[in-house]
């Protein structure tokens, strides 16, 4: 099984600033980033062949919320595509993000 893309839909108004992953057992991963200007969804696309998913990998999407969003909240979601997985056509993970003031 290989993952070919990971997509995150942030709450409205979030500005994408980068992505990273963590897992010490996985060789360095590379990707291309695309953003849907209409929805704000951010997709990381794997090189040809995808990322082998024989181990746990944690992708982290990083955003800037901005002062205007302090105390705001919004829905978000995440999904992925790959080989050897069933396509869902919908968000696999959904939730609500609340922006907290810096402490």
N, CA, C and O of each residue as an XYZ file, in Angstrom:
412
protein
N       0.837     -1.174      0.000
C       0.000      0.000      0.000
C       0.886      1.242      0.000
O       1.913      1.288      0.676
N       0.476      2.232     -0.758
C       1.203      3.500     -0.802
C       0.195      4.646     -0.809
O      -0.846      4.574     -1.463
N       0.520      5.689     -0.080
C      -0.310      6.883     -0.071
C       0.223      7.816     -1.151
O       1.428      8.052     -1.231
N      -0.677      8.351     -1.986
C      -0.248      9.231     -3.075
C      -0.517     10.700     -2.782
O       0.116     11.571     -3.379
N      -1.458     10.998     -1.860
C      -1.692     12.389     -1.474
C      -2.396     12.440     -0.120
O      -3.095     11.509      0.279
N      -2.191     13.544      0.562
C      -2.865     13.832      1.826
C      -3.436     15.238      1.697
O      -2.719     16.167      1.324
N      -4.722     15.401      2.003
C      -5.379     16.706      1.886
C      -5.953     17.117      3.231
O      -6.586     16.318      3.921
N      -5.725     18.368      3.592
C      -6.305     18.932      4.808
C      -7.116     20.158      4.442
O      -6.656     21.027      3.701
N      -8.329     20.216      4.971
C      -9.201     21.377      4.808
C      -9.182     22.142      6.120
O      -9.830     21.728      7.080
N      -8.443     23.264      6.183
C      -8.394     24.023      7.432
C      -9.655     24.871      7.597
O     -10.410     25.064      6.643
N      -9.877     25.373      8.805
C     -10.974     26.329      8.978
C     -10.757     27.548      8.090
O      -9.622     27.886      7.754
N     -11.835     28.196      7.718
C     -11.781     29.379      6.856
C     -10.886     30.454      7.484
O     -10.978     30.731      8.680
N     -10.025     31.052      6.661
C      -9.173     32.139      7.114
C      -7.778     31.730      7.538
O      -6.937     32.596      7.776
N      -7.499     30.425      7.641
C      -6.160     29.989      8.021
C      -5.224     30.109      6.832
O      -5.615     29.823      5.700
N      -3.970     30.538      7.082
C      -2.962     30.690      6.028
C      -1.928     29.570      6.169
O      -1.252     29.473      7.194
N      -1.805     28.726      5.143
C      -0.852     27.619      5.153
C       0.573     28.160      5.162
O       0.914     29.020      4.351
N       1.408     27.661      6.076
C       2.799     28.114      6.151
C       3.802     26.979      5.990
O       4.997     27.242      5.852
N       3.358     25.733      6.002
C       4.300     24.644      5.799
C       3.741     23.313      6.260
O       2.655     23.241      6.835
N       4.500     22.263      5.998
C       4.116     20.914      6.416
C       5.373     20.159      6.790
O       6.463     20.446      6.295
N       5.207     19.198      7.664
C       6.320     18.335      8.065
C       5.747     16.985      8.450
O       4.530     16.825      8.543
N       6.611     16.022      8.673
C       6.183     14.704      9.114
C       7.130     14.236     10.197
O       8.244     14.745     10.324
N       6.688     13.272     10.971
C       7.575     12.707     11.982
C       7.471     11.194     11.964
O       6.376     10.633     11.912
N       8.594     10.558     12.007
C       8.790      9.131     12.186
C      10.261      8.875     11.904
O      10.711      9.028     10.768
N      11.000      8.495     12.907
C      12.441      8.323     12.770
C      12.825      7.134     11.902
O      13.965      7.050     11.445
N      11.885      6.204     11.664
C      12.198      5.003     10.890
C      11.984      5.172      9.399
O      12.308      4.270      8.627
N      11.446      6.304      8.976
C      11.123      6.515      7.562
C      12.178      7.402      6.920
O      12.597      8.410      7.489
N      12.596      7.009      5.731
C      13.540      7.843      4.972
C      12.885      9.192      4.687
O      11.658      9.296      4.715
N      13.674     10.216      4.417
C      13.090     11.535      4.138
C      12.011     11.462      3.043
O      12.178     10.797      2.021
N      10.921     12.158      3.291
C       9.816     12.213      2.338
C       9.853     13.538      1.598
O      10.275     14.556      2.147
N       9.417     13.520      0.366
C       9.277     14.763     -0.386
C       7.853     14.831     -0.920
O       7.166     13.814     -1.013
N       7.413     16.046     -1.273
C       6.070     16.244     -1.792
C       5.992     17.566     -2.515
O       6.869     18.421     -2.390
N       4.920     17.717     -3.276
C       4.574     19.015     -3.842
C       3.311     19.483     -3.129
O       2.489     18.668     -2.710
N       3.164     20.789     -2.995
C       2.027     21.367     -2.285
C       1.146     22.112     -3.277
O       1.632     22.886     -4.101
N      -0.158     21.869     -3.184
C      -1.123     22.657     -3.944
C      -2.206     23.113     -2.977
O      -2.505     22.440     -1.990
N      -2.784     24.260     -3.276
C      -3.841     24.812     -2.442
C      -5.010     25.196     -3.338
O      -4.822     25.818     -4.383
N      -6.201     24.828     -2.931
C      -7.406     25.178     -3.680
C      -7.828     26.580     -3.241
O      -8.242     26.762     -2.096
N      -7.732     27.580     -4.131
C      -8.055     28.944     -3.726
C      -9.521     29.132     -3.320
O      -9.827     30.033     -2.539
N     -10.413     28.314     -3.826
C     -11.833     28.464     -3.494
C     -12.159     27.931     -2.103
O     -12.959     28.527     -1.382
N     -11.541     26.806     -1.721
C     -11.881     26.173     -0.440
C     -10.799     26.332      0.619
O     -11.078     26.211      1.812
N      -9.556     26.603      0.192
C      -8.438     26.675      1.130
C      -7.821     25.324      1.427
O      -6.854     25.252      2.185
N      -8.353     24.232      0.847
C      -7.803     22.901      1.090
C      -6.367     22.832      0.588
O      -6.049     23.348     -0.484
N      -5.502     22.191      1.369
C      -4.086     22.045      1.039
C      -3.797     20.569      0.815
O      -4.141     19.733      1.650
N      -3.158     20.242     -0.325
C      -2.841     18.864     -0.658
C      -1.340     18.690     -0.793
O      -0.675     19.451     -1.495
N      -0.809     17.673     -0.108
C       0.575     17.240     -0.283
C       0.525     16.042     -1.214
O      -0.147     15.055     -0.913
N       1.226     16.111     -2.341
C       1.229     15.016     -3.313
C       2.594     14.355     -3.327
O       3.622     15.023     -3.434
N       2.592     13.035     -3.219
C       3.821     12.248     -3.193
C       4.452     12.176     -4.577
O       3.773     12.387     -5.581
N       5.755     11.877     -4.636
C       6.382     11.615     -5.928
C       5.783     10.339     -6.539
O       5.065      9.608     -5.857
N       6.074     10.068     -7.821
C       5.566      8.839     -8.434
C       5.880      7.620     -7.564
O       6.992      7.484     -7.054
N       4.901      6.743     -7.401
C       5.070      5.564     -6.561
C       4.518      5.758     -5.157
O       4.274      4.785     -4.443
N       4.321      7.006     -4.760
C       3.723      7.301     -3.460
C       4.664      7.070     -2.296
O       5.843      6.765     -2.474
N       4.115      7.221     -1.100
C       4.848      6.948      0.145
C       4.410      5.582      0.646
O       3.219      5.354      0.858
N       5.354      4.673      0.837
C       5.023      3.341      1.356
C       4.496      3.483      2.778
O       5.096      4.165      3.609
N       3.386      2.841      3.043
C       2.758      2.980      4.356
C       2.887      1.701      5.165
O       1.895      1.163      5.657
N       4.124      1.215      5.300
C       4.344      0.045      6.127
C       4.682      0.432      7.566
O       4.936     -0.435      8.402
N       4.685      1.729      7.852
C       4.935      2.232      9.200
C       4.061      3.453      9.454
O       3.531      4.062      8.524
N       3.923      3.793     10.714
C       3.138      4.956     11.116
C       3.885      6.241     10.777
O       5.060      6.386     11.112
N       3.203      7.175     10.111
C       3.783      8.476      9.795
C       2.782      9.547     10.216
O       1.587      9.429      9.945
N       3.266     10.575     10.869
C       2.422     11.677     11.319
C       2.716     12.899     10.462
O       3.812     13.455     10.527
N       1.736     13.323      9.653
C       1.873     14.550      8.872
C       1.346     15.710      9.701
O       0.312     15.589     10.358
N       2.048     16.822      9.674
C       1.629     18.014     10.409
C       1.528     19.181      9.437
O       2.519     19.589      8.832
N       0.319     19.710      9.298
C       0.080     20.895      8.471
C       0.154     22.096      9.408
O      -0.476     22.101     10.466
N       0.918     23.107      9.024
C       1.091     24.276      9.879
C       0.442     25.499      9.227
O       0.592     25.735      8.028
N      -0.288     26.275     10.048
C      -1.036     27.431      9.563
C      -0.807     28.626     10.477
O      -0.447     28.481     11.645
N      -1.021     29.794      9.923
C      -1.053     31.024     10.699
C      -2.516     31.431     10.797
O      -3.203     31.571      9.786
N      -2.985     31.621     12.036
C      -4.385     31.974     12.225
C      -4.606     33.471     12.106
O      -5.657     33.899     11.630
N      -3.659     34.259     12.518
C      -3.831     35.700     12.429
C      -4.649     36.259     13.575
O      -5.478     35.556     14.152
N      -4.424     37.503     13.901
C      -5.100     38.145     15.022
C      -6.608     38.208     14.852
O      -7.341     38.143     15.839
N      -7.084     38.332     13.625
C      -8.528     38.444     13.390
C      -9.261     37.168     13.777
O     -10.471     37.201     14.001
N      -8.551     36.039     13.861
C      -9.201     34.764     14.161
C      -9.114     34.376     15.629
O      -9.644     33.332     16.006
N      -8.470     35.170     16.466
C      -8.354     34.816     17.886
C      -9.747     34.616     18.472
O     -10.608     35.490     18.372
N      -9.954     33.458     19.082
C     -11.244     33.139     19.669
C     -12.251     32.585     18.676
O     -13.341     32.169     19.069
N     -11.901     32.573     17.381
C     -12.809     32.035     16.363
C     -12.688     30.511     16.324
O     -11.733     29.939     16.848
N     -13.654     29.875     15.706
C     -13.550     28.442     15.506
C     -14.129     28.088     14.151
O     -14.850     28.878     13.541
N     -13.805     26.887     13.687
C     -14.288     26.473     12.380
C     -14.068     25.002     12.138
O     -13.231     24.372     12.784
N     -14.824     24.452     11.202
C     -14.707     23.037     10.861
C     -13.471     22.781     10.020
O     -13.007     23.655      9.288
N     -12.946     21.569     10.135
C     -11.817     21.159      9.313
C     -11.965     19.680      8.986
O     -12.782     18.984      9.589
N     -11.174     19.202      8.028
C     -11.233     17.807      7.655
C      -9.937     17.358      7.011
O      -9.111     18.185      6.623
N      -9.755     16.048      6.896
C      -8.566     15.485      6.263
C      -8.944     14.200      5.549
O      -9.855     13.486      5.966
N      -8.228     13.917      4.466
C      -8.427     12.677      3.726
C      -7.137     12.348      2.985
O      -6.200     13.147      2.980
N      -7.084     11.180      2.363
C      -5.908     10.804      1.586
C      -6.327      9.924      0.416
O      -7.427      9.371      0.392
N      -5.418      9.807     -0.556
C      -5.603      8.884     -1.674
C      -4.397      7.955     -1.697
O      -3.352      8.261     -1.122
N      -4.551      6.826     -2.362
C      -3.426      5.911     -2.438
C      -3.729      4.685     -3.259
O      -4.832      4.515     -3.779
N      -2.728      3.833     -3.367
C      -2.884      2.555     -4.047
C      -3.112      1.490     -2.985
O      -2.469      1.504     -1.935
N      -4.018      0.576     -3.258
C      -4.329     -0.463     -2.289
C      -5.248      0.009     -1.180
O      -5.390     -0.673     -0.165
N      -5.880      1.175     -1.353
C      -6.851      1.687     -0.378
C      -8.146      1.994     -1.115
O      -8.135      2.277     -2.313
N      -9.240      1.939     -0.408
C     -10.528      2.252     -1.018
C     -10.738      3.758     -1.041
O     -10.624      4.405      0.000
N     -11.045      4.337     -2.210
C     -11.312      5.773     -2.247
C     -12.602      6.085     -1.495
O     -13.570      5.328     -1.563
N     -12.605      7.199     -0.782
C     -13.788      7.535     -0.001
C     -14.590      8.651     -0.644
O     -15.818      8.653     -0.554
N     -13.922      9.603     -1.293
C     -14.617     10.729     -1.878
C     -15.151     11.696     -0.847
O     -15.889     12.621     -1.186
N     -14.786     11.493      0.420
C     -15.265     12.358      1.486
C     -14.160     12.500      2.527
O     -13.136     11.823      2.447
N     -14.367     13.376      3.497
C     -13.382     13.563      4.562
C     -13.377     12.343      5.471
O     -14.436     11.895      5.912
N     -12.198     11.802      5.756
C     -12.075     10.660      6.660
C     -12.063     11.114      8.109
O     -12.532     10.400      8.996
N     -11.528     12.299      8.344
C     -11.441     12.862      9.688
C     -12.051     14.251      9.633
O     -11.730     15.034      8.739
N     -12.914     14.561     10.563
C     -13.469     15.907     10.648
C     -13.413     16.375     12.094
O     -13.297     15.571     13.018
N     -13.496     17.669     12.270
C     -13.477     18.198     13.624
C     -13.706     19.685     13.619
O     -14.117     20.271     12.618
N     -13.432     20.283     14.757
C     -13.608     21.711     14.925
C     -12.355     22.258     15.586
O     -11.899     21.726     16.598
N     -11.799     23.319     15.017
C     -10.595     23.944     15.548
C     -10.975     25.255     16.209
O     -11.732     26.045     15.644
N     -10.458     25.486     17.386
C     -10.678     26.761     18.072
C      -9.329     27.420     18.259
O      -8.399     26.804     18.779
N      -9.216     28.662     17.840
C      -7.965     29.416     17.961
C      -7.914     30.039     19.351
O      -8.820     30.768     19.756
N      -6.841     29.739     20.068
C      -6.652     30.260     21.417
C      -5.613     31.380     21.407
O      -4.663     31.332     20.625
N      -5.783     32.380     22.261
C      -4.760     33.427     22.352
C      -3.441     32.849     22.854
O      -3.432     31.855     23.580
N      -2.336     33.467     22.471
C      -1.045     33.029     22.982
C      -1.027     33.216     24.484
O      -1.555     34.197     25.008
N      -0.402     32.248     25.184
C      -0.352     32.380     26.643
C       1.009     32.840     27.097
O       1.236     33.006     28.295
